Amino acid sequence: MAKTGGFANFTTGEKKTGAVLLPTHFTTASQANKEGKQFGNLVRTYAAKNSKVMDENNQSLMDITDAEMNLTANDSFGYSSRFSATGDEHPLFDGQTLNMTDEQMDRLEDRLNTAQKNGNVLHEMAFSMRGDWLVENGLYDPETKQLDQDKLKRAEQHIVQDLFDKGGAQPLGESPDDVIWFGAVHQDTDHLNMHIWYVKESKETRPSMLHQSGEPKGVIDFNVKKQAESKFRYELESDATKIKRADVYEAVGNYRSSIKNDTLSKLDETHRYTADLQKIFEVLPKDLRGRWKVGNTDSLVTDDASRMAPANQQMNQLIDKMLTHELKDDYQVFQATAQKMDGMMTETHGQQHQGQLKWSEKQDNRLRKELANGIYRQFNETFKEKQPENDAIKQPFQKAKKGNFEKIRHANGIDNDHQKDMKKPTIHQKPLAPIGKLNRIAKRMTKQSRQELQQVHRMMLDMDSSRTQNVSDESLSRHV
């Protein structure tokens, strides 16, 4: 950052650099020892008010009532602030206070030197903020040079724990008090810089946190750093900025839902699209019947890498035709609204890298993918349209019984109505009884059958006995 030769002379009017950047630097204990430096010296270097930091221009720029001021203080985790602190003398801050006392600074200095003796790595990070972003969000007044330092400090207090816990292979500290950190607000450059330094105090012995040489690692996961940057920025944004962005998100979602619904309705109702739908259906993989969809990709795959490629090629042609003709006006509004977010993203994150898709381009790919999946879903055997929870379209698309989708389905042997009829009981059929009831009936029938068998057996025995007696009498009479 370029020096300005004064305090709070931040450059404004820049739109091509990120609103908040987070460069990182590491200093090993061995490196500091070679240079004859002490970690603890940082505290005194940045504590002097006539150096890089100052507190005289610290003022809340938002018009708030006394009640809101009290609420803000209560929501600050009990940290003391410039407005309420007693005995605080320095603009350095940590997790417990926004303005450190001499006693706190002495202890901080001792702990930093202990960390160096234990061979640990000092992490330094700088939140670099663009001047016009500070103005837009009510954090800086370029006329009076006032800066809401307390709000900036609180935002940093709220995000540092994620850096400590998630930045490395394991949490940096082995106990809640094992990480030392402090921060300072620098106002002598063209962008506002908020520096934080943090280091593990106890000696590092965990293998995953050590290099093969035995020296502790100085690393920070890139995704964790970007998340911290995003969380820090979001906490400082004004309500107006958040509402503006939310309105664009909501509008794009509503336009996408409307286009999807209108596309399916027109395809189902318009005769000239029957042939286009038939072409798609004919090249769908037959063994995937009932499971046709685009797949887990951001866009429709049209090369040989996907078995759905032939259908996707035909699908792309059909979608292009719809968005160019029948849905041209709605599609143009959708694109224009999404491009508003591109501008907002540039102001927040800076210029994109070459080859990186813009937000509007990602939304266009999402629209085409959801349109394709909506059409494939009509061809699947098991189809059930789900009502979106947060959608502006209250009535989801419903296929017409004699529409194009049903014509093609029936012509190719897919008939849900017939399957439903097979499942429904006819007029002469009675609903099946529960299985438990059937088991009880079967037991009673078995018991009755046994009783009947026993009765038949007794009757047979009686008949045999009677027949034997008759024969004997007859034989006796003949013999006589």
Backbone hydrogen bonds, N-H to C=O, Kabsch-Sander energy under -0.5 kcal/mol:
donor,donor_aa,acceptor,acceptor_aa,energy
4,T,188,D,-1.9
5,G,188,D,-0.6
8,A,187,Q,-1.8
9,N,187,Q,-0.6
10,F,8,A,-0.6
11,T,190,D,-2.5
19,A,348,T,-3.3
20,V,348,T,-0.8
21,L,128,S,-2.3
25,H,124,E,-2.9
27,T,122,L,-2.3
32,A,28,T,-2.3
33,N,29,A,-2.4
34,K,30,S,-2.0
35,E,31,Q,-1.6
36,G,33,N,-1.0
37,K,32,A,-2.9
41,N,38,Q,-1.1
42,L,39,F,-1.6
43,V,40,G,-1.1
44,R,40,G,-0.7
45,T,41,N,-2.1
46,Y,42,L,-2.1
48,A,44,R,-0.8
51,S,48,A,-1.5
53,V,48,A,-0.7
58,N,55,D,-1.6
59,Q,57,N,-0.7
59,Q,147,L,-1.6
64,I,62,M,-0.9
69,M,65,T,-2.1
70,N,66,D,-2.3
71,L,67,A,-2.2
72,T,68,E,-2.6
73,A,69,M,-2.1
74,N,70,N,-2.3
75,D,71,L,-1.8
76,S,73,A,-1.2
78,G,73,A,-0.6
79,Y,76,S,-2.3
80,S,96,Q,-0.8
84,S,81,S,-0.7
85,A,81,S,-2.5
89,E,100,M,-1.1
90,H,100,M,-2.0
93,F,183,G,-2.0
94,D,97,T,-2.0
98,L,80,S,-1.7
100,M,92,L,-1.9
105,M,101,T,-2.2
106,D,102,D,-2.2
107,R,103,E,-2.0
108,L,104,Q,-2.3
109,E,105,M,-2.4
110,D,106,D,-2.0
111,R,107,R,-2.3
112,L,108,L,-2.3
113,N,109,E,-1.8
114,T,110,D,-1.9
115,A,111,R,-2.3
116,Q,112,L,-1.7
117,K,113,N,-2.1
118,N,114,T,-1.7
119,G,116,Q,-1.8
120,N,115,A,-2.0
122,L,27,T,-3.1
123,H,121,V,-0.6
123,H,198,Y,-2.9
124,E,25,H,-3.0
125,M,196,I,-2.4
126,A,23,P,-1.9
127,F,194,M,-3.0
128,S,21,L,-2.6
128,S,126,A,-1.0
129,M,127,F,-0.6
129,M,192,L,-3.1
130,R,19,A,-2.0
131,G,11,T,-0.8
134,L,130,R,-1.7
135,V,131,G,-1.9
136,E,132,D,-2.5
137,N,133,W,-1.4
138,G,135,V,-1.8
139,L,134,L,-3.0
140,Y,134,L,-0.9
141,D,146,Q,-2.3
145,K,141,D,-2.2
146,Q,141,D,-0.6
147,L,57,N,-2.8
148,D,139,L,-2.5
149,Q,147,L,-2.1
152,L,148,D,-1.5
153,K,149,Q,-2.8
154,R,150,D,-2.5
155,A,151,K,-2.0
156,E,152,L,-1.6
157,Q,153,K,-2.4
158,H,154,R,-1.7
159,I,155,A,-0.6
159,I,156,E,-0.9
160,V,156,E,-1.4
162,D,159,I,-0.7
163,L,159,I,-0.9
164,F,160,V,-2.0
165,D,161,Q,-2.7
166,K,162,D,-2.6
167,G,163,L,-1.2
172,L,164,F,-2.9
178,D,175,S,-2.0
180,I,199,V,-2.7
182,F,197,W,-1.8
183,G,93,F,-2.9
184,A,195,H,-2.1
186,H,184,A,-0.6
186,H,193,N,-3.5
187,Q,52,K,-1.9
190,D,2,A,-2.1
192,L,129,M,-1.7
193,N,186,H,-1.8
194,M,127,F,-1.9
195,H,184,A,-2.3
195,H,193,N,-0.6
196,I,125,M,-2.6
197,W,182,F,-2.5
198,Y,123,H,-2.1
199,V,180,I,-2.0
201,E,178,D,-2.9
209,M,206,R,-1.7
210,L,207,P,-1.6
211,H,215,E,-2.9
214,G,211,H,-2.0
217,K,209,M,-2.2
219,V,217,K,-0.7
221,D,167,G,-1.6
225,K,221,D,-2.3
226,K,222,F,-2.4
227,Q,223,N,-2.3
228,A,224,V,-2.3
229,E,225,K,-2.3
230,S,226,K,-2.4
231,K,227,Q,-2.7
232,F,228,A,-2.6
233,R,229,E,-2.2
234,Y,230,S,-2.6
235,E,231,K,-2.0
236,L,232,F,-1.1
237,E,233,R,-1.2
242,K,238,S,-2.0
243,I,239,D,-2.7
244,K,240,A,-2.2
245,R,241,T,-2.0
246,A,242,K,-2.5
247,D,243,I,-2.5
248,V,244,K,-1.3
249,Y,245,R,-2.2
250,E,246,A,-2.6
251,A,247,D,-2.3
252,V,248,V,-2.6
253,G,249,Y,-2.1
254,N,250,E,-2.3
255,Y,251,A,-2.5
256,R,252,V,-2.3
257,S,253,G,-2.1
258,S,254,N,-2.3
259,I,255,Y,-2.6
260,K,256,R,-2.3
261,N,257,S,-2.2
262,D,258,S,-2.6
263,T,259,I,-2.6
264,L,260,K,-2.0
265,S,261,N,-2.0
266,K,262,D,-2.5
267,L,263,T,-2.4
268,D,264,L,-1.9
269,E,265,S,-2.0
270,T,266,K,-2.2
271,H,269,E,-0.5
273,Y,270,T,-1.4
274,T,271,H,-2.0
277,L,273,Y,-2.3
278,Q,274,T,-2.3
279,K,275,A,-2.1
280,I,276,D,-1.7
281,F,277,L,-2.4
282,E,278,Q,-2.3
283,V,279,K,-1.0
283,V,280,I,-0.7
284,L,281,F,-1.2
288,L,285,P,-1.4
289,R,286,K,-1.5
291,R,288,L,-2.7
297,T,295,G,-1.9
306,S,303,D,-1.6
309,A,306,S,-1.3
312,N,308,M,-2.9
313,Q,309,A,-2.5
314,Q,310,P,-1.7
315,M,311,A,-2.5
316,N,312,N,-2.7
317,Q,313,Q,-1.6
318,L,314,Q,-2.0
319,I,315,M,-2.8
320,D,316,N,-2.5
321,K,317,Q,-2.0
322,M,318,L,-2.2
323,L,319,I,-2.7
324,T,320,D,-1.5
325,H,321,K,-1.4
327,L,322,M,-2.7
328,K,325,H,-1.6
331,Y,327,L,-2.4
332,Q,328,K,-2.2
333,V,329,D,-1.9
334,F,330,D,-2.2
335,Q,331,Y,-2.4
336,A,332,Q,-2.5
337,T,333,V,-2.4
338,A,334,F,-2.1
339,Q,335,Q,-2.1
340,K,336,A,-0.9
340,K,337,T,-0.6
341,M,337,T,-0.8
341,M,338,A,-0.6
342,D,338,A,-0.9
343,G,339,Q,-1.5
344,M,340,K,-1.8
345,M,341,M,-2.9
346,T,342,D,-2.2
347,E,343,G,-2.0
348,T,344,M,-1.6
349,H,345,M,-3.6
350,G,346,T,-2.1
351,Q,16,K,-1.6
356,Q,353,H,-1.9
362,K,358,K,-1.9
363,Q,359,W,-2.0
364,D,360,S,-1.9
365,N,361,E,-2.1
366,R,362,K,-2.1
367,L,363,Q,-2.3
368,R,364,D,-2.2
369,K,365,N,-2.3
370,E,366,R,-2.6
371,L,367,L,-2.3
372,A,368,R,-2.4
373,N,369,K,-2.6
374,G,370,E,-2.0
375,I,371,L,-1.8
376,Y,372,A,-2.8
377,R,373,N,-2.2
378,Q,374,G,-0.9
378,Q,375,I,-0.6
379,F,375,I,-0.9
379,F,376,Y,-0.8
380,N,376,Y,-1.0
383,F,381,E,-0.8
391,D,388,P,-0.6
394,K,392,A,-0.9
403,G,400,A,-1.7
404,N,268,D,-2.3
407,K,403,G,-2.2
408,I,404,N,-2.2
409,R,405,F,-2.2
410,H,406,E,-2.8
411,A,407,K,-2.2
412,N,408,I,-1.0
412,N,409,R,-0.6
413,G,410,H,-1.5
414,I,409,R,-3.2
415,D,413,G,-0.7
419,Q,415,D,-1.6
420,K,416,N,-2.5
421,D,417,D,-2.2
422,M,418,H,-1.9
423,K,419,Q,-1.2
424,K,420,K,-1.6
429,Q,426,T,-0.7
438,L,434,P,-1.9
439,N,435,I,-2.2
440,R,436,G,-1.9
441,I,437,K,-2.2
442,A,438,L,-2.4
443,K,439,N,-2.1
444,R,440,R,-2.1
445,M,441,I,-2.4
446,T,442,A,-2.3
447,K,443,K,-2.5
448,Q,444,R,-2.5
449,S,445,M,-2.4
450,R,446,T,-2.1
451,Q,447,K,-2.1
452,E,448,Q,-2.5
453,L,449,S,-2.5
454,Q,450,R,-2.7
455,Q,451,Q,-2.2
456,V,452,E,-2.4
457,H,453,L,-2.6
458,R,454,Q,-2.2
459,M,455,Q,-2.2
460,M,456,V,-2.3
461,L,457,H,-2.1
462,D,458,R,-2.4
463,M,459,M,-2.4
464,D,460,M,-2.6
465,S,461,L,-2.4
466,S,462,D,-2.4
467,R,463,M,-2.7
468,T,464,D,-2.3
469,Q,465,S,-2.0
470,N,466,S,-2.2
471,V,467,R,-2.0
472,S,468,T,-2.2
473,D,469,Q,-2.1
474,E,470,N,-2.2
475,S,471,V,-2.6
476,L,472,S,-2.1
477,S,473,D,-2.2
478,R,474,E,-1.9
479,H,475,S,-2.3
480,V,476,L,-2.2
